[in-house]
């Protein structure tokens, strides 16, 4: 009898110890119960997130965060973060979600979960409307401006025709300056860099010709929060179908929302 009681007590102690040591997940029901969702957004990465003229954070990711809180029916607490803070803040429960230009890769997937993609982020070839290029092969006979040693440089160099004139510059600023001054027919760069040219030189009618490398943005969810992940995926799907994400892309990125992959 004594040993039976001792065994029962020991089993109970182990169960309590495991419960105390297990990670506490602030899953969907906890957010709804608290009446507030804490969402990490970019601290200084316009147009996705930055401090606006009125002293409030604005941008693509900020607007997505606002829609999340609205659909959840809870108060929104924005938590501005740097790139390095995004995953640690999620892992330590300082935030419930990360909506901060977060790309997905196998290494990061060891630490957190990712939703379906909600925003475009890519490298591509950009040129004026009257320049016809639809692939790297069309660079033949044209001058291409690119930042030397960048991923874009490596991507196009391997497949560019022999008569393509690829001019490499030391940094993005020099690449932009060269293109704007008419030294190149095409600029190969990231969509956010291209957006800066579009905003500064609207008369260029700069447009995306084709995507070279696609790295869309995903919502980060803490590992184990399955209900929350499923809710976010339904949210993203709904906002794609009703056009609201496309509206944000047109507003902040000056381009329509491209087809985005899912996980």
Backbone bond lengths (Angstrom), bond angles and torsions (degrees), N, CA, C in turn:
res aa  C-N    CA-C-N  psi(-1)  N-CA   C-N-CA  omega(-1)  CA-C   N-CA-C  phi
1 X - - - 1.466 - - 1.525 110.20 -
2 X 1.331 114.34 -42.99 1.455 119.59 -179.50 1.525 111.07 -61.14
3 X 1.357 114.70 -44.74 1.472 118.82 -178.80 1.517 111.66 -67.21
4 X 1.327 116.85 -33.68 1.469 120.39 177.89 1.522 110.73 -64.68
5 X 1.360 114.77 -44.00 1.468 118.49 179.35 1.527 110.98 -65.65
6 X 1.360 115.22 -39.60 1.450 119.88 -179.47 1.531 111.08 -64.07
7 X 1.354 114.39 -41.38 1.471 119.17 178.80 1.519 110.93 -63.91
8 X 1.345 116.52 -42.37 1.464 121.09 178.87 1.513 110.87 -63.07
9 X 1.349 115.37 -42.11 1.462 119.82 179.39 1.536 110.96 -63.65
10 X 1.324 115.64 -43.19 1.466 120.28 -178.96 1.523 111.08 -63.49
11 X 1.348 115.40 -41.93 1.467 119.48 179.61 1.518 110.56 -63.17
12 X 1.337 114.78 -40.59 1.456 119.02 178.88 1.521 111.98 -64.93
13 X 1.338 115.91 -39.15 1.452 120.54 179.88 1.522 111.10 -65.01
14 X 1.333 115.45 -39.75 1.470 119.68 178.31 1.513 110.09 -64.44
15 X 1.347 116.97 -43.06 1.464 120.90 -179.85 1.514 111.14 -61.53
16 X 1.346 116.13 -42.49 1.465 120.50 179.18 1.521 110.37 -64.90
17 X 1.342 115.58 -42.71 1.459 120.21 179.72 1.523 111.67 -61.65
18 X 1.356 115.80 -41.37 1.458 120.11 178.82 1.517 111.34 -65.65
19 X 1.328 115.57 -38.95 1.465 119.86 -179.89 1.516 111.21 -65.61
20 X 1.360 114.86 -38.60 1.457 118.63 -178.69 1.523 111.99 -72.18
21 X 1.346 115.95 -31.98 1.458 119.66 -177.63 1.515 112.74 -86.93
22 X 1.350 118.38 -14.37 1.458 121.28 -178.59 1.518 110.30 -68.84
23 X 1.343 118.29 145.52 1.468 120.40 179.66 1.516 111.91 -66.04
24 X 1.304 116.14 142.97 1.469 120.70 179.53 1.517 108.68 -91.82
25 X 1.330 116.99 118.17 1.457 121.53 -179.04 1.518 110.20 -98.91
26 X 1.329 116.13 126.74 1.466 121.03 174.55 1.520 107.30 -89.76
27 X 1.330 116.05 74.23 1.454 120.90 -174.50 1.529 110.47 -75.98
28 X 1.331 115.76 -175.79 1.454 121.84 -173.16 1.523 112.59 -52.30
29 X 1.331 116.60 -47.12 1.476 119.54 -176.82 1.525 111.63 -63.64
30 X 1.344 116.81 -31.17 1.463 120.26 179.16 1.531 111.29 -71.38
31 X 1.342 115.96 -37.89 1.469 120.01 176.94 1.519 110.03 -64.75
32 X 1.327 116.17 -44.04 1.467 120.21 179.80 1.522 110.75 -64.58
33 X 1.332 116.08 -38.87 1.468 120.53 179.53 1.524 111.43 -67.74
34 X 1.353 116.40 -38.89 1.466 120.48 -179.92 1.522 111.80 -73.60
35 X 1.330 116.08 -24.59 1.458 119.53 -179.09 1.516 113.54 75.41
36 X 1.338 116.69 19.57 1.463 120.83 -178.84 1.512 110.45 -153.18
37 X 1.328 116.72 141.78 1.456 121.45 174.56 1.525 108.34 -122.65
38 X 1.330 115.89 132.56 1.466 122.38 -179.73 1.525 107.75 -102.20
39 X 1.323 116.04 119.16 1.461 120.38 -174.54 1.524 110.42 -124.57
40 X 1.336 115.29 126.18 1.458 120.91 176.20 1.523 109.88 -77.77
41 X 1.320 116.10 130.58 1.472 122.76 178.28 1.536 108.14 -130.07
42 X 1.347 118.04 162.37 1.475 119.60 -178.21 1.518 112.35 -62.73
43 X 1.311 115.32 134.65 1.466 120.97 178.78 1.537 111.27 -75.05
44 X 1.348 115.31 -40.05 1.468 118.59 -177.90 1.522 109.92 -155.54
45 X 1.319 116.01 70.97 1.463 120.92 177.51 1.528 109.22 -144.42
46 X 1.349 115.50 71.81 1.458 119.01 178.00 1.527 110.43 -66.43
47 X 1.327 118.39 147.74 1.467 127.63 6.57 1.534 113.92 -92.28
48 X 1.345 117.39 13.47 1.466 119.45 -178.76 1.527 111.65 -80.64
49 X 1.320 116.51 -35.03 1.452 119.31 178.80 1.513 111.45 -173.64
50 X 1.323 116.22 128.79 1.463 121.45 177.16 1.521 107.94 -167.99
51 X 1.333 115.58 167.39 1.464 120.70 -179.61 1.526 108.88 -77.14
52 X 1.341 116.06 123.08 1.452 121.24 -177.39 1.516 113.30 -84.24
53 X 1.309 115.78 177.22 1.468 121.81 -177.04 1.525 112.59 -63.35
54 X 1.331 116.08 -26.98 1.468 120.33 -178.94 1.523 112.99 -88.78
55 X 1.341 116.49 5.31 1.463 119.97 179.08 1.517 114.30 84.18
56 X 1.331 117.05 11.59 1.462 121.22 177.18 1.527 108.82 -118.87
57 X 1.340 115.70 152.19 1.456 119.58 -178.95 1.526 110.19 -74.47
58 X 1.335 114.65 137.73 1.456 121.26 -178.01 1.521 108.82 -136.20
59 X 1.339 115.82 158.64 1.457 120.26 176.14 1.514 112.16 141.50
60 X 1.306 115.30 176.66 1.461 122.65 -178.56 1.532 110.71 -57.15
61 X 1.335 115.98 -53.48 1.464 119.84 -177.15 1.527 111.66 -65.38
62 X 1.312 116.30 -35.11 1.472 120.22 178.27 1.528 110.09 -63.62
63 X 1.329 116.57 -42.79 1.469 120.15 178.97 1.527 111.52 -66.01
64 X 1.339 116.90 -37.14 1.468 119.73 176.46 1.528 110.12 -64.33
65 X 1.327 116.29 -42.54 1.470 120.50 178.18 1.531 111.19 -60.17
66 X 1.320 116.58 -40.35 1.459 120.64 178.50 1.528 111.16 -63.45
67 X 1.340 116.73 -39.55 1.458 120.40 178.55 1.522 111.42 -67.22
68 X 1.339 116.48 -36.61 1.467 120.87 177.46 1.528 109.95 -60.21
69 X 1.332 116.41 -49.96 1.463 120.61 -179.21 1.526 111.17 -62.75
70 X 1.333 116.26 -39.62 1.464 120.25 179.83 1.527 111.24 -63.38
71 X 1.328 116.73 -44.44 1.459 119.89 -179.91 1.522 112.49 -70.20
72 X 1.332 116.60 -30.57 1.462 119.92 175.22 1.526 111.47 -74.73
73 X 1.327 116.25 -22.71 1.457 120.75 -177.19 1.511 112.56 74.49
74 X 1.361 115.67 34.02 1.463 120.08 -178.40 1.524 110.10 -129.42
75 X 1.334 115.36 168.48 1.459 121.90 176.41 1.526 109.58 -71.92
76 X 1.319 117.39 145.91 1.462 122.36 178.41 1.518 110.84 -103.74
77 X 1.335 115.75 129.40 1.467 121.22 169.98 1.522 107.40 -114.51
78 X 1.327 116.31 109.09 1.452 120.50 177.13 1.529 109.63 -79.16
79 X 1.341 115.49 134.35 1.462 120.91 178.69 1.536 107.49 -122.25
80 X 1.340 117.84 96.52 1.469 120.46 179.52 1.535 110.73 -63.68
81 X 1.333 116.96 133.06 1.463 120.84 -178.05 1.527 110.77 -136.34
82 X 1.317 115.08 157.29 1.457 122.02 169.38 1.533 107.50 -86.83
83 X 1.309 116.93 171.02 1.470 120.32 -179.28 1.529 111.48 -58.59
84 X 1.336 116.63 -42.58 1.465 120.40 -176.34 1.528 112.98 -69.82
85 X 1.326 117.51 -20.79 1.463 120.85 -177.31 1.527 113.17 -85.30
86 X 1.315 117.47 -16.41 1.469 120.63 -169.42 1.528 112.98 -57.69
87 X 1.308 118.10 -57.30 1.467 120.90 -176.55 1.526 111.93 -71.90
88 X 1.350 120.26 -44.64 1.472 119.04 176.55 1.525 113.54 -57.66
89 X 1.321 118.61 -39.34 1.460 120.88 179.42 1.530 110.72 -64.02
90 X 1.323 116.64 -35.79 1.460 120.23 179.00 1.525 110.39 -72.66
91 X 1.314 117.14 -44.03 1.469 121.67 -178.32 1.524 112.27 -63.39
92 X 1.335 116.79 -33.21 1.470 120.67 -178.08 1.524 112.69 -96.82
93 X 1.333 116.56 12.99 1.469 122.81 175.68 1.525 114.09 62.51
94 X 1.338 116.55 26.50 1.462 118.94 172.79 1.525 110.90 -76.37
95 X 1.326 115.79 -21.15 1.465 122.08 174.77 1.525 108.80 -137.23
96 X 1.330 115.55 159.48 1.465 121.03 178.42 1.523 111.78 -92.50
97 X 1.339 115.93 -30.94 1.461 121.81 -179.25 1.522 109.08 -143.38
98 X 1.318 115.39 153.77 1.461 121.11 172.39 1.523 108.37 -115.53
99 X 1.337 116.42 116.11 1.457 122.33 173.49 1.521 105.39 -122.12
100 X 1.337 115.57 82.40 1.458 120.23 -169.50 1.529 110.53 -153.01
101 X 1.322 116.94 65.51 1.473 124.09 178.53 1.525 112.09 42.92
102 X 1.319 115.83 45.89 1.457 121.48 -174.99 1.525 110.56 -88.43
103 X 1.329 116.15 116.99 1.453 120.70 176.33 1.520 110.75 -87.66
104 X 1.322 116.15 152.29 1.464 120.96 -178.63 1.520 110.27 -101.59
105 X 1.319 116.25 136.90 1.459 121.52 172.22 1.530 108.69 -151.53
106 X 1.332 117.84 164.40 1.468 120.54 -175.75 1.524 113.97 -57.92
107 X 1.332 117.29 -35.80 1.463 119.65 -178.99 1.528 110.75 -66.16
108 X 1.322 116.79 -46.60 1.459 120.01 179.14 1.527 111.64 -65.89
109 X 1.326 116.09 -31.39 1.467 120.15 -178.89 1.531 112.47 -68.36
110 X 1.335 117.37 -11.19 1.468 120.26 173.66 1.526 110.71 -72.99
111 X 1.340 116.10 -22.46 1.462 121.05 -172.58 1.521 113.57 -105.82
112 X 1.339 117.35 -37.32 1.467 120.44 -174.84 1.521 109.62 -138.69
113 X 1.322 115.34 171.59 1.460 121.98 174.38 1.523 109.18 -101.15
114 X 1.336 114.96 156.30 1.459 121.04 179.13 1.527 110.75 -123.37
115 X 1.327 115.62 143.08 1.461 121.07 175.78 1.524 109.37 -83.19
116 X 1.328 116.09 -174.90 1.455 120.63 167.74 1.529 108.35 -65.42
117 X 1.332 116.32 156.40 1.463 120.67 -179.49 1.523 110.41 -67.23
118 X 1.334 115.92 140.79 1.466 120.90 -177.62 1.520 113.39 -122.42
119 X 1.338 118.01 -9.83 1.473 119.90 -176.51 1.519 109.86 -149.70
120 X 1.342 116.46 145.69 1.467 119.92 179.46 1.522 112.07 -81.34
121 X 1.312 115.46 140.22 1.461 121.89 174.75 1.524 105.21 -151.85
122 X 1.337 117.24 115.97 1.460 118.84 -171.92 1.520 111.45 -157.54
123 X 1.317 114.43 164.57 1.453 121.90 169.49 1.517 107.87 -104.33
124 X 1.323 116.43 141.22 1.454 118.25 -177.31 1.503 112.89 -156.62
125 X 1.323 115.11 179.04 1.458 122.50 174.49 1.521 108.14 -99.02
126 X 1.329 116.61 128.66 1.458 122.22 -177.49 1.532 109.09 -125.17
127 X 1.312 114.83 142.50 1.467 119.48 179.23 1.518 108.95 -159.99
128 X 1.327 115.42 172.69 1.458 120.44 177.46 1.532 109.97 -68.68
129 X 1.309 115.44 161.47 1.457 121.23 -174.34 1.520 113.41 -58.35
130 X 1.336 117.08 -31.77 1.468 119.51 -176.00 1.532 113.78 -86.37
131 X 1.331 116.92 3.00 1.472 121.26 176.67 1.519 108.57 -96.64
132 X 1.332 116.58 123.74 1.462 120.91 -175.99 1.524 111.13 -101.66
133 X 1.313 115.95 107.44 1.469 122.43 172.45 1.531 107.87 -144.33
134 X 1.314 116.39 135.08 1.459 119.98 178.82 1.524 112.41 -128.75
135 X 1.330 117.08 -3.42 1.461 122.10 176.96 1.519 108.55 -161.39
136 X 1.316 116.58 171.04 1.465 121.22 179.51 1.522 110.70 -60.44
137 X 1.317 117.36 -31.87 1.467 120.53 -179.86 1.530 111.79 -61.40
138 X 1.329 116.47 -27.18 1.465 120.75 179.75 1.527 112.91 -77.23
139 X 1.335 117.58 0.42 1.458 121.03 176.37 1.536 111.48 -74.22
140 X 1.309 116.80 -7.41 1.467 120.58 -178.59 1.524 110.73 -55.34
141 X 1.340 116.12 127.89 1.455 121.41 177.99 1.511 114.60 76.18
142 X 1.328 118.34 4.61 1.474 121.66 -178.51 1.521 110.36 -113.93
143 X 1.332 115.32 157.96 1.460 121.67 175.88 1.516 109.12 -98.35
144 X 1.315 115.64 126.73 1.465 122.16 -174.75 1.517 109.48 -115.94
145 X 1.328 117.74 124.87 1.463 122.42 176.85 1.524 109.31 -96.06
146 X 1.336 116.41 130.56 1.466 121.03 -179.97 1.524 108.57 -151.48
147 X 1.306 116.59 151.74 1.461 121.04 176.30 1.521 109.01 -77.80
148 X 1.322 117.08 122.24 1.454 122.29 -175.38 1.519 113.00 -61.70
149 X 1.345 115.89 136.15 1.450 121.42 177.98 1.509 115.11 80.37
150 X 1.324 117.00 -2.85 1.469 120.46 179.32 1.520 110.36 -75.98
151 X 1.320 115.92 167.87 1.465 120.36 176.66 1.522 110.35 -61.15
152 X 1.334 116.48 -35.57 1.462 120.11 178.26 1.534 110.96 -64.21
153 X 1.333 115.53 -40.77 1.466 120.55 178.72 1.526 110.36 -60.59
154 X 1.323 116.47 -48.48 1.462 120.87 -179.27 1.519 111.15 -62.51
155 X 1.321 116.48 -38.07 1.469 120.49 -176.44 1.520 112.28 -67.35
156 X 1.335 117.01 -42.37 1.467 118.50 -176.09 1.526 112.98 -83.60
157 X 1.329 117.22 -27.73 1.462 120.59 -177.42 1.523 111.55 -62.36
158 X 1.309 116.25 -37.12 1.467 120.41 -176.53 1.522 112.36 -65.04
159 X 1.349 117.65 -32.50 1.467 120.89 -172.54 1.523 114.77 -114.98
160 X 1.315 117.63 -3.00 1.468 119.88 -175.49 1.530 111.28 -67.63
161 X 1.341 118.15 143.08 1.467 121.73 176.28 1.527 110.97 -62.68
162 X 1.324 116.11 156.84 1.459 120.83 -176.49 1.521 112.52 -61.52
163 X 1.357 116.49 -30.39 1.466 118.54 -177.64 1.524 113.15 -94.99
164 X 1.338 117.28 12.94 1.465 119.99 172.70 1.526 108.58 -77.72
165 X 1.321 117.39 132.56 1.461 121.86 -179.62 1.533 108.56 -97.11
166 X 1.324 116.08 90.79 1.465 120.83 -179.35 1.525 108.76 -88.68
167 X 1.340 116.28 114.75 1.460 121.78 -179.48 1.528 108.06 -105.43
168 X 1.329 115.92 121.51 1.469 121.32 -174.99 1.527 110.06 -103.44
169 X 1.348 114.58 137.46 1.456 120.89 -178.18 1.526 109.67 -119.62
170 X 1.331 115.49 162.89 1.452 120.84 -172.27 1.516 115.93 -70.34
171 X 1.323 117.58 -30.65 1.461 120.81 179.39 1.526 109.07 -155.13
172 X 1.332 115.16 176.35 1.471 119.52 -177.34 1.523 112.54 -61.94
173 X 1.324 116.20 -37.18 1.469 119.62 -178.79 1.528 110.89 -62.16
174 X 1.326 116.35 -42.09 1.461 120.37 179.67 1.532 110.52 -69.22
175 X 1.319 116.26 -37.58 1.466 120.41 178.60 1.524 110.65 -63.44
176 X 1.321 115.46 -44.23 1.470 120.77 178.96 1.529 110.05 -62.80
177 X 1.331 116.47 -47.07 1.465 121.18 -177.82 1.525 110.77 -59.48
178 X 1.321 115.99 -40.27 1.466 119.86 -179.80 1.518 111.02 -66.32
179 X 1.326 115.93 -43.17 1.459 118.59 -179.34 1.529 110.86 -66.58
180 X 1.320 116.70 -46.07 1.466 121.83 -177.52 1.532 110.96 -62.12
181 X 1.322 116.79 -32.55 1.473 120.30 -178.83 1.528 112.52 -83.22
182 X 1.327 116.83 2.74 1.458 120.14 174.92 1.518 115.79 88.29
183 X 1.349 116.88 15.94 1.462 120.03 -178.97 1.524 113.27 -81.79
184 X 1.333 117.99 -6.64 1.464 120.57 -177.91 1.523 110.16 -144.54
185 X 1.331 114.20 153.46 1.466 120.41 177.14 1.521 111.26 -84.78
186 X 1.330 115.32 -32.50 1.464 121.73 -174.22 1.522 108.44 -134.78
187 X 1.328 117.12 143.09 1.463 121.31 171.27 1.520 107.70 -115.10
188 X 1.315 116.09 131.53 1.464 122.11 178.19 1.519 107.13 -108.26
189 X 1.339 116.48 116.37 1.461 120.57 -173.17 1.525 110.00 -164.42
190 X 1.323 116.00 -173.91 1.455 120.86 177.38 1.518 111.63 -81.04
191 X 1.324 116.82 156.43 1.467 119.89 -176.56 1.532 112.44 -65.29
192 X 1.324 118.24 -26.81 1.465 120.00 179.14 1.528 110.20 -73.80
193 X 1.338 117.24 -37.34 1.465 120.44 175.01 1.525 109.70 -64.20
194 X 1.337 116.04 -43.61 1.465 120.24 178.50 1.525 110.92 -61.36
195 X 1.331 116.15 -36.88 1.460 120.07 178.93 1.527 111.13 -61.10
196 X 1.339 116.51 -37.68 1.464 119.90 177.46 1.521 111.83 -60.62
197 X 1.346 116.14 -39.55 1.460 120.03 177.67 1.526 110.42 -66.88
198 X 1.329 115.97 -42.03 1.466 120.79 179.57 1.530 110.53 -59.92
199 X 1.338 116.29 -43.02 1.462 120.38 -178.92 1.524 112.08 -69.35
200 X 1.347 116.33 -38.70 1.465 120.56 -176.25 1.529 112.74 -82.54
201 X 1.336 116.11 -24.71 1.470 120.00 -176.46 1.531 110.17 -135.50
202 X 1.319 117.02 67.42 1.469 119.81 -176.98 1.522 113.55 -60.97
203 X 1.345 117.24 -23.88 1.463 120.63 -179.48 1.531 112.63 -72.40
204 X 1.339 117.16 -12.51 1.457 120.73 178.32 1.534 112.09 -70.12
205 X 1.331 115.83 -26.36 1.471 120.40 -173.20 1.526 110.80 54.09
206 X 1.324 115.40 42.94 1.463 120.51 -179.83 1.517 109.86 -64.76
207 X 1.328 116.76 137.44 1.458 120.45 -179.63 1.520 111.05 -142.16
208 X 1.316 114.82 155.22 1.467 120.27 176.73 1.522 108.90 -72.60
209 X 1.327 115.45 131.10 1.459 120.19 178.03 1.528 111.11 -97.20
210 X 1.324 116.59 -45.32 1.468 120.32 174.18 1.526 109.40 -163.25
211 X 1.322 115.48 158.35 1.466 122.13 -179.54 1.526 109.65 -91.57
212 X 1.319 115.94 134.03 1.464 121.60 178.71 1.525 110.59 -97.02
213 X 1.316 117.03 -45.60 1.466 121.75 178.59 1.519 108.78 -142.08
214 X 1.317 116.07 125.53 1.460 121.47 -176.42 1.529 109.80 -101.79
215 X 1.319 117.54 127.40 1.463 122.37 177.78 1.525 109.17 -141.42
216 X 1.348 116.85 71.05 1.465 120.56 -174.49 1.525 112.86 -65.58
217 X 1.311 115.37 169.84 1.465 121.86 -178.31 1.527 110.50 -96.75
218 X 1.333 115.35 142.48 1.457 122.62 -179.42 1.524 109.72 -125.22
219 X 1.322 116.74 155.14 1.461 121.28 173.54 1.520 107.86 -84.39
220 X 1.328 116.13 130.33 1.457 120.74 177.93 1.518 111.18 -88.58
221 X 1.330 115.54 131.82 1.474 122.96 179.66 1.522 108.06 -126.08
222 X 1.319 116.39 140.97 1.462 120.00 -179.25 1.526 110.73 -65.08
223 X 1.320 116.62 138.16 1.460 121.70 179.41 1.530 110.68 -55.56
224 X 1.324 116.27 131.20 1.463 121.74 178.60 1.513 114.11 101.87
225 X 1.345 117.28 -14.48 1.464 120.25 -177.17 1.528 109.87 -91.40
226 X 1.326 115.09 70.14 1.463 121.28 -172.92 1.520 112.38 -65.13
227 X 1.325 117.73 -43.23 1.467 120.08 -179.84 1.527 111.22 -61.33
228 X 1.327 116.11 -40.74 1.459 120.30 -179.96 1.528 110.40 -67.48
229 X 1.327 116.80 -41.90 1.464 120.67 178.25 1.526 111.08 -60.71
230 X 1.318 116.35 -44.73 1.465 120.13 179.54 1.524 110.82 -63.55
231 X 1.326 116.68 -39.73 1.470 119.73 179.25 1.530 109.74 -64.40
232 X 1.332 117.72 -44.40 1.461 120.60 -179.33 1.529 110.61 -62.12
233 X 1.335 117.41 -40.18 1.464 120.11 179.09 1.530 111.78 -62.95
234 X 1.323 116.54 -40.03 1.472 120.18 176.90 1.527 109.52 -66.84
235 X 1.328 116.91 -39.89 1.466 121.84 177.34 1.528 110.54 -58.20
236 X 1.335 116.94 -49.99 1.466 121.24 -179.04 1.528 110.61 -61.09
237 X 1.327 116.61 -44.81 1.466 120.36 179.14 1.523 110.69 -60.02
238 X 1.324 116.68 -45.43 1.461 121.51 -179.67 1.526 111.58 -60.67
239 X 1.330 117.45 -42.67 1.467 121.15 -177.86 1.529 111.93 -73.26
240 X 1.331 116.71 -25.07 1.462 118.97 172.44 1.528 109.93 -71.70
241 X 1.324 116.34 -45.30 1.462 120.95 -175.85 1.522 112.43 -67.18
242 X 1.340 116.84 -37.21 1.469 118.15 -177.71 1.537 112.95 -89.12
243 X 1.345 116.34 2.25 1.460 120.32 173.89 1.520 115.72 84.16
244 X 1.331 118.55 0.66 1.462 119.33 -175.69 1.531 112.26 -70.35
245 X 1.336 117.39 -36.19 1.460 118.77 176.22 1.527 110.52 -68.64
246 X 1.313 116.61 -36.36 1.463 119.43 176.46 1.528 110.07 -63.84
247 X 1.328 116.36 -38.75 1.460 120.26 177.74 1.522 111.66 -61.67
248 X 1.340 116.80 -40.21 1.467 120.02 177.98 1.521 110.87 -67.56
249 X 1.337 117.21 -37.67 1.458 120.27 178.61 1.525 111.00 -64.40
250 X 1.319 115.97 -41.78 1.473 119.86 177.36 1.532 110.40 -64.77
251 X 1.321 116.60 -39.78 1.465 121.13 -177.22 1.528 112.06 -69.06
252 X 1.320 117.54 -50.74 1.453 121.16 -171.52 1.527 114.00 -94.88
253 X 1.347 117.57 -34.67 1.454 121.14 -174.48 1.525 112.81 -104.53
254 X 1.355 116.08 -5.49 1.460 121.93 177.43 1.532 112.39 59.70
255 X 1.324 116.87 32.11 1.445 120.67 177.59 1.531 109.21 -155.14
256 X 1.339 117.43 151.46 1.456 119.02 179.16 1.517 111.74 -67.87
257 X 1.301 115.76 155.82 1.456 121.61 179.29 1.526 109.26 -71.99
258 X 1.313 116.97 118.86 1.464 120.72 178.84 1.526 109.29 -76.92
259 X 1.329 115.90 166.64 1.462 119.98 174.92 1.526 107.95 -60.17
260 X 1.315 115.67 131.05 1.467 120.38 -177.42 1.521 109.76 -114.02
261 X 1.346 117.08 143.43 1.456 119.61 179.20 1.526 111.33 -75.16
262 X 1.312 116.60 164.28 1.460 122.33 175.66 1.525 108.42 -118.85
263 X 1.325 115.68 164.75 1.459 120.85 177.80 1.513 109.61 -107.49
